[in-house]
Each structure stands twice: as structure tokens, then as C-alpha cells.
Amino acid sequence: MLALYEQHGSYLGAANALYTSHPHLAKPNTLRDYIKAEVKAIEPDLELLTETVRLAKGNQKLQDIQRIERKSFREHARVENAVAAYNEALVSELKSIGDSLKGCNRRTGPLLADSATLVVHLSDNHFNELVNLPTNRFDFKVAAKRLELLAQKVKLLGKAYSADKVVVFFGGDLMNSDRRLDELLAMSTNRARATLLATHLCKQFLMDLRADFFVDCFGVAGNESRAKENLGWVDVVATDSYDYTIYAMLQAIFEAVEDKGLRFHDFQANDVVFKIHNETFLGIHGHQISATDQKKVQAMIGKYAAKGVNITHILCGHIHSCMISDYISRNSSLVGSNAYSEEALGFVSKASQNIAIVTPRGLDGFKADLQNVEGVDGYDIVDKLASYNARSADKAHEAMRDPQTIIKVVI
């Protein structure tokens, strides 16, 4: 019956064909009803089938969404757990380093209110930069020597002015940029390793000063050491910076040991204001202002005056060239000249850092020349350099003088 129905396409046609083959059966009209009943019994209910498929698809979609959500949660949870564990280990390591500072020498005794205070402007250090020029060389070993030489000059000025306190202003760009190809090639090690090496050097510098002075630290972010490609100005973006990372790591190290004579103040994104005696300093990195444009300097002072803050001196850097004037002081760098400044800008400079001497009677400016480090031992960096496999200027010089042949083409 089913075969006849599929062949003729109708119940009556199937009944007539069946009756012709088997005339002893019932009449075609009766057979038609039988055939229809049999066919209907095995035909699917399309409405029921459609609804069943719809529900199954919805259920599958829900299962897929839940599976993706569970997978995404597992991945985020794993990353968060890994980062949390890494941070806990890092903080624990920094605290253990801080515990090792318990036996170090520290300045004690009363802090005289009218004593001189030295403001050490530490900026544009570019610790991971590698310079190998006829006029200048720079790597971590040179940085260690220049920082120690800076500490020696700070102590010499401290004795001359009978200073009790030093304010270290971290003015940004403690690390070098690697966004441009020549900067990437001129890095002595990657940023993660350079961050730890820079922290190691700055820790020794601060402890060197702490032996003779009470120390306060302030910090702002620069433009070159930002972690992201684009420069930001809001706090949450601007502090996504290796300057902040180094500052925070130093703070964790020194806060591991109770020392009221060394204080870290809150790190700021773009600017910081602090007052010493009769001077109110505005500390910025320097990419916000032209230090040689007197109108822009007065405009920035006026902006803070509108807020009720009377700025008497601005500390900036960024240009890698020293300039000290009445209302603004521009810091140079720890690096000195590099290929970009000499060849692209036609600008030659020396390694130096500024020191301001503040007394109740006024403000004196001093440029600490750090170019020549002959005879300076430098801070301990050799073991760290070996462990992090950082390049040196000597290695770079040897590579340029006698390069290794990788592929030789003969024509």
C-alpha cells in the first residue's frame, strides 16, 4: 500500500491499483480509507516536530553559551590566580630585600627646622639604553658609576651647606622607550629585567644618601617609560608606566623596614607639588612645557595660582639638556648624548643631574656633571648584570668592530 501510494501520489489512485491487482478485496472507496489510515499512522507530525527541533536548538544554544562562559571564567580565573601569585611572590621578595637593609647605616638625631635641604632631581635615566659613540658610552655599569658620583656630590654639597635632609624627585623616564626600531636595537636588556636592575641601582643610591641625610621621595611619570603605545594624561593611564613600577618596588623594599627618616610620598601621574622652607616646587616630567619659553612658564605658574597654589620654582627634564634659571630648572639625563640626539636632532649634551639647595634665605641651583666617571667604582651591579645577561657598551663595541658572520654571500 505504501509503495502504491508513493507511486500514484493519492489515496484513491493507490486504492484503484490495489483493487485491480486484488479484485477479491473491498471496493476502491473502502480501500482508500484503509490506505489513508495506514499512511497517516506513519507520517510525522510536522508541527510537533518543528516545536521539538526549536526547543532542542534553544537548549543547545544555552549549553554552548554556558560552556563558553565557563571556559572564559576558567581562563580569567587562571590568569588572575597566576598574577596574584606572582604579585605575592614579588612583594615577598621585595620585603625580604628590605629586611636585608636593617643593618645599613642611617642618619639619626634631630632634624633642624632651619637647616638646608637638597633637592636631587633624578630623571631621564633611561637605564636600559645602550650608547656606544665616540663621544659617549652608556650601559648599566656606567649608570652605576654615575649614580654613585651623583651621591658623592650630593654629600659634598650637604657638608658645605650643613644640610640635614634630601628630597629625591623622580622626574620620569627611568626607562628607555622601545617603540622605535633604533631604540629597540639599542636596549641593553628587556624592560622586565631592566626594571629590576634599575630598582637595584636606585635602592643603593637611596641607601647611600640615607647614611648622611633624612630622605623624602616624590615621583611623576615620564613619556618614554610608559607601558602602552599612546601617551595618556589621566591617572589610570599615565601611571601605567615603568616609572611607577620602579617607584612602587622601591617603596615596598624600604617600607619593609621601619624607618621614619625615609619616606615615600604618593606617586603622581603628571605633576607633584611640595614645599621646602619658603619655596614651593612644581615637579613635572617636562613634555608639558618649554622651559625656554618664559610666557609658557608664567602661564603654568598662573594656572596653579588660580588654584591658590603659589609656585616659586618648576622642576622639569625631558630635553636632556641642563638649564637653571630663576623660576624653572631643566634637568639633563644620566645618559648624555645618544645617536638620536646627535644625528637626528643635531643636539649634543652631557650626562648630568640638577641639585637644588634650599635654605630659609633662598634657592641655589647646582648642575652635577656626571659625564666623566673615571676612578668611580660604581654601585654593585656586576652580579645582577650576569644573572640578567644584560649587554654592555664594550660588547656592543666588539660586535661592531669585529661582527660575527652569519651568512656570507659570494658574487
C-alpha positions in Angstrom: 0.0 0.0 0.0 2.8 2.4 0.9 4.6 1.7 -2.4 1.4 2.2 -4.4 0.7 5.5 -2.5 4.2 6.8 -3.3 3.8 5.7 -6.9 0.4 7.2 -7.6 0.6 10.2 -5.2 -3.1 9.8 -4.0 -5.1 7.6 -1.8 -7.7 6.8 -4.5 -5.1 6.1 -7.1 -3.4 3.7 -4.7 -6.8 2.1 -3.9 -7.7 1.5 -7.6 -4.3 0.0 -8.3 -4.6 -2.3 -5.3 -8.2 -3.4 -6.3 -7.0 -4.1 -9.9 -4.3 -6.4 -8.6 -6.6 -8.0 -5.9 -10.2 -7.8 -7.0 -11.3 -10.0 -4.1 -10.6 -7.1 -1.7 -13.1 -4.4 -0.8 -14.2 -1.7 -3.2 -11.7 1.1 -4.1 -13.6 3.7 -1.9 -13.3 1.4 1.1 -9.7 0.6 0.3 -9.0 4.3 0.0 -9.9 4.8 3.7 -7.7 1.9 4.8 -4.7 3.2 2.8 -5.2 6.8 4.2 -5.3 5.4 7.8 -2.1 3.4 7.3 -0.2 6.3 5.7 -1.3 8.8 8.3 -0.2 6.4 11.1 3.4 6.6 9.9 3.5 10.3 8.8 5.4 12.6 11.2 3.5 15.4 13.0 5.3 18.4 11.4 4.0 20.9 14.0 5.2 18.7 16.8 8.5 18.1 15.0 9.1 21.8 14.4 8.5 22.6 18.1 10.7 19.8 19.2 13.6 21.0 17.0 13.1 24.6 18.2 13.3 23.5 21.8 16.4 21.3 21.1 18.2 24.2 19.3 17.4 26.6 22.2 18.7 24.1 24.7 21.9 23.5 22.6 22.4 27.3 22.4 22.1 27.6 26.1 24.6 24.8 26.6 27.0 26.4 24.2 26.7 29.8 26.0 27.3 28.2 29.4 30.2 26.2 28.0 31.8 29.4 26.6 31.1 31.3 29.8 32.6 28.5 31.9 35.7 28.4 29.7 36.1 32.2 29.8 35.8 32.2 33.6 38.3 29.4 33.9 40.8 31.3 31.7 40.3 34.5 33.6 40.5 32.8 36.9 43.7 31.1 35.9 45.2 34.4 34.8 44.1 36.2 37.9 45.4 33.4 40.2 48.7 33.4 38.3 49.0 37.2 38.5 48.0 37.2 42.2 50.6 34.5 43.0 53.2 36.4 41.0 52.5 39.6 42.8 52.5 37.9 46.2 55.9 36.3 45.4 57.2 39.6 44.1 56.1 41.6 47.2 57.5 38.9 49.4 60.8 39.0 47.6 60.9 42.8 47.9 60.2 42.6 51.6 63.0 40.1 52.0 65.3 42.5 50.2 64.0 45.3 52.6 64.8 43.1 55.6 68.4 42.9 54.4 68.6 46.7 54.9 68.2 46.5 58.7 71.9 46.8 59.4 72.7 49.6 57.0 73.9 53.0 58.2 71.2 55.6 58.7 71.3 59.3 59.7 69.8 59.7 63.2 69.3 62.6 65.6 67.1 65.7 65.4 66.1 67.3 62.2 66.8 71.1 62.4 63.9 73.1 61.1 66.1 75.8 59.6 68.7 73.5 58.1 69.3 73.4 54.4 67.5 70.8 52.3 68.9 69.4 49.0 66.5 68.6 46.2 68.0 65.9 44.0 66.3 65.9 40.6 66.7 62.3 39.3 65.2 62.0 35.8 65.7 60.8 32.3 67.9 58.0 33.4 66.9 55.6 30.6 68.6 52.7 32.4 68.1 50.1 29.7 69.6 52.3 26.9 72.8 51.3 25.3 75.0 54.1 23.9 78.3 53.4 22.1 79.5 56.6 20.5 83.0 58.1 20.2 81.7 60.9 22.4 79.8 58.9 24.9 79.2 55.4 26.3 76.3 54.2 28.5 75.1 51.0 29.9 74.2 49.6 33.4 77.8 49.7 34.6 78.2 53.4 33.6 74.8 54.1 35.2 76.0 52.6 38.4 79.1 54.8 38.4 77.2 58.0 37.5 74.7 57.4 40.3 77.4 56.9 42.8 79.2 60.0 41.6 75.9 61.9 42.0 75.6 60.7 45.6 79.2 61.9 46.3 78.4 65.4 45.0 75.2 65.5 47.0 77.1 64.6 50.2 79.7 67.3 49.3 77.1 69.9 49.0 75.4 68.7 52.1 78.5 69.3 54.1 79.1 72.7 52.5 75.5 73.8 53.4 75.1 71.8 56.6 72.1 70.1 55.1 70.0 67.6 57.2 67.5 66.4 54.6 67.5 65.4 50.9 64.4 65.3 48.7 64.7 62.9 45.8 62.4 63.9 43.0 61.9 61.0 40.5 61.1 63.1 37.4 60.2 60.2 35.0 61.8 58.3 32.1 63.7 56.0 34.3 63.4 53.5 31.5 64.0 53.9 27.8 61.4 53.7 25.1 61.4 50.7 22.7 58.6 51.9 20.3 61.1 52.9 17.6 63.4 50.4 15.8 66.6 52.1 16.7 65.6 52.3 20.4 64.7 48.6 20.4 68.1 47.7 18.9 69.8 50.0 21.5 68.4 48.3 24.5 70.8 46.6 26.9 68.2 44.1 28.1 64.4 43.8 28.0 62.2 46.0 30.1 61.3 43.4 32.7 64.9 42.7 33.5 65.8 46.4 33.2 63.1 47.3 35.7 64.7 45.0 38.4 68.2 46.3 37.6 67.0 49.9 37.8 65.4 49.2 41.1 68.6 47.6 42.4 70.6 50.7 41.4 68.1 53.2 42.8 67.9 51.2 46.1 71.7 51.6 46.6 71.5 55.3 45.7 68.9 56.0 48.3 70.7 54.0 50.9 73.9 55.9 50.2 72.0 59.2 50.8 70.2 57.8 53.8 73.5 57.2 55.6 74.0 61.0 55.7 70.6 62.5 55.4 66.9 62.2 56.1 65.2 61.4 52.8 61.9 62.2 51.3 60.9 60.8 47.8 58.4 62.1 45.3 57.7 60.8 41.8 55.9 61.5 38.5 55.6 59.5 35.3 57.5 60.4 32.1 56.6 59.9 28.5 59.2 57.4 27.3 58.7 54.7 30.0 55.0 54.3 29.6 53.9 50.7 29.2 51.3 51.5 26.5 51.8 52.8 22.9 49.9 56.0 23.4 50.6 58.7 25.9 47.9 59.3 28.5 47.1 62.1 30.9 44.5 60.7 33.2 45.9 59.0 36.3 44.9 55.5 35.5 46.6 55.6 32.1 49.6 57.8 32.9 50.6 55.7 35.9 50.6 52.6 33.6 54.3 53.2 33.5 57.6 51.6 34.4 58.4 54.8 36.4 55.5 53.9 38.7 56.6 50.3 38.8 60.2 51.1 39.9 58.9 53.7 42.4 56.4 51.2 43.9 59.1 48.5 44.1 61.5 50.8 45.9 58.7 51.8 48.3 57.9 48.2 49.1 61.6 47.5 49.8 62.1 50.4 52.1 58.8 50.1 53.9 59.7 46.5 54.9 62.0 48.1 57.5 60.6 50.7 59.8 62.5 53.9 59.1 60.8 57.2 59.9 63.8 59.0 58.3 63.0 57.8 54.8 59.5 58.5 53.4 57.9 57.7 50.1 55.0 60.1 49.2 52.2 59.1 46.8 53.4 58.8 43.2 51.6 61.2 40.9 50.7 60.8 37.2 51.7 64.2 35.8 52.7 66.7 38.5 53.5 66.9 42.1 53.8 69.9 44.5 55.9 70.0 47.6 57.1 72.9 49.8 60.5 73.3 51.4 61.1 76.4 53.6 59.8 79.3 51.6 60.0 77.6 48.2 57.0 75.7 46.6 58.2 73.3 43.9 56.2 72.0 41.0 57.7 68.8 39.7 56.8 67.6 36.2 58.5 65.5 33.6 58.9 68.3 31.1 56.9 67.2 27.9 54.2 69.6 29.1 56.2 72.8 28.9 59.0 74.6 27.1 61.5 75.7 29.7 63.0 78.3 27.4 59.6 80.0 26.8 59.1 82.5 29.6 55.5 83.1 28.7 54.6 79.4 29.0 56.5 79.2 32.3 54.5 82.1 33.6 51.3 80.6 32.2 51.9 77.3 34.1 52.6 79.2 37.3 49.5 81.2 36.8 47.4 78.0 36.3 48.4 76.9 39.8 47.9 80.4 41.2 44.3 80.2 40.1 44.0 77.1 42.3 45.5 79.0 45.3 49.0 77.4 45.0 51.9 79.9 44.7 54.6 78.0 42.7 58.0 79.5 43.1 60.1 77.1 41.1 59.4 74.4 38.4 61.5 71.3 38.1 61.4 69.6 34.7 63.5 67.5 32.3 62.7 65.6 29.1 65.1 67.6 26.7 68.3 66.1 28.1 70.0 69.5 28.4 70.6 71.3 31.6 69.2 74.8 32.2 68.9 76.6 35.5 67.0 79.9 35.8 65.1 81.9 38.4 61.7 80.1 38.1 62.5 76.9 36.3 65.3 74.3 36.2 65.5 71.8 33.4 67.4 68.6 34.2 69.7 66.8 31.8 69.9 63.0 31.7 72.1 60.2 33.2 72.8 59.0 29.6 74.2 62.0 27.8 74.3 62.2 24.0 72.9 59.3 22.0 72.6 58.6 18.3 69.1 60.1 18.1 70.1 63.4 19.7 73.3 63.8 17.8 72.3 62.6 14.3 68.5 63.3 14.2 68.4 66.5 16.3 71.9 67.7 15.9 71.9 68.2 19.6 74.9 67.2 21.8 74.6 67.1 25.6 76.4 65.8 28.7 75.3 63.5 31.4 74.3 65.5 34.5 71.6 65.9 37.1 70.5 69.0 38.9 70.6 69.6 42.7 68.7 72.5 44.3 69.9 73.8 47.7 67.0 75.3 49.6 67.6 77.4 52.7 65.3 79.9 54.6 67.1 82.6 52.7 66.5 81.3 49.2 67.3 78.8 46.4 70.6 77.9 44.8 70.9 75.8 41.7 73.7 73.3 41.0 74.5 71.2 38.0 76.2 67.9 38.9 78.4 67.0 35.9 78.4 63.1 35.6 80.0 62.7 32.2 83.4 61.6 33.4 83.3 58.6 35.8 87.0 57.8 35.7 88.1 56.5 39.2 84.5 55.9 40.4 83.8 52.3 41.5 80.1 52.4 41.0 77.4 50.6 42.8 77.2 46.8 42.9 75.7 45.7 39.6 78.1 43.1 38.2 76.3 40.0 39.7 72.9 41.3 38.6 74.2 42.0 35.1 75.5 38.4 34.8 72.2 37.0 36.1 70.1 39.1 33.6 72.6 38.8 30.7 72.5 42.5 30.1 74.6 43.8 27.2 77.3 46.3 27.8 78.8 49.1 25.7 82.0 47.1 25.4 80.2 44.1 24.0 78.4 46.3 21.5 81.7 47.9 20.5 83.3 44.5 19.9 80.3 43.4 17.9 80.6 46.5 15.6 84.4 46.2 15.4 84.5 42.5 14.6 81.0 41.4 13.6 80.1 37.7 13.5 79.4 36.4 10.0 76.0 34.7 9.9 75.6 34.3 6.2 78.3 35.1 3.6 77.3 35.8 0.1 80.0 35.5 -2.6 79.4 37.1 -6.0 
